[in-house]
């Protein structure tokens, strides 16, 4: 159960980073160094989530559902 909470927290952080990037894009018209930093954080969080999902699946903590 802890792994699922961690996955939701990381997804929430990705969404927050997305909206933060939108804020900086609108406020500073995309010319800010903050915009690049927010994009870097979002990419790092997405990669970390992918790795977390793969490790959790490999360890048997989560199981995929098959589409019928």
C-alpha positions as CSV (number, residue, x, y, z in Angstrom):
1,X,0.0,0.0,0.0
2,X,2.9,2.4,0.7
3,X,4.2,2.0,-2.8
4,X,0.8,3.1,-4.3
5,X,0.8,6.2,-2.0
6,X,4.3,7.0,-3.2
7,X,3.2,6.6,-6.9
8,X,0.3,9.0,-6.3
9,X,2.6,11.5,-4.5
10,X,5.1,11.5,-7.4
11,X,2.2,11.9,-9.9
12,X,1.0,14.9,-7.9
13,X,4.5,16.4,-7.9
14,X,4.6,16.0,-11.7
15,X,1.3,17.8,-12.1
16,X,2.4,20.6,-9.7
17,X,5.6,20.9,-11.8
18,X,3.5,21.1,-14.9
19,X,1.3,24.0,-13.5
20,X,4.4,25.7,-12.2
21,X,5.9,25.7,-15.7
22,X,2.7,27.0,-17.1
23,X,2.8,29.9,-14.5
24,X,6.3,30.8,-15.5
25,X,5.5,30.5,-19.2
26,X,2.6,32.9,-18.9
27,X,4.2,35.3,-16.4
28,X,7.6,35.7,-18.0
29,X,6.7,34.7,-21.6
30,X,9.0,31.7,-21.5
31,X,12.2,33.7,-21.3
32,X,13.0,32.6,-17.7
33,X,15.7,30.2,-16.5
34,X,13.0,29.0,-14.0
35,X,11.1,27.5,-17.0
36,X,14.1,25.3,-17.8
37,X,14.5,24.3,-14.2
38,X,10.8,23.3,-13.9
39,X,11.1,21.3,-17.1
40,X,14.2,19.5,-15.8
41,X,12.4,18.7,-12.5
42,X,9.4,17.4,-14.4
43,X,11.5,15.2,-16.6
44,X,13.5,13.9,-13.6
45,X,10.2,13.1,-11.7
46,X,8.8,11.3,-14.7
47,X,11.9,9.1,-15.1
48,X,11.9,8.4,-11.4
49,X,8.3,7.4,-11.6
50,X,9.0,5.1,-14.5
51,X,11.9,3.5,-12.6
52,X,9.7,3.2,-9.4
53,X,6.9,1.5,-11.3
54,X,9.3,-0.9,-13.0
55,X,11.0,-1.8,-9.6
56,X,7.6,-2.2,-7.9
57,X,6.4,-4.5,-10.7
58,X,9.6,-6.5,-10.7
59,X,9.4,-6.9,-6.9
60,X,5.8,-8.0,-7.1
61,X,4.4,-5.1,-5.2
62,X,2.1,-4.1,-8.1
63,X,0.6,-6.2,-10.8
64,X,-0.6,-5.0,-14.2
65,X,-4.2,-5.7,-15.3
66,X,-4.7,-7.3,-18.6
67,X,-7.0,-5.7,-21.2
68,X,-9.6,-8.0,-22.5
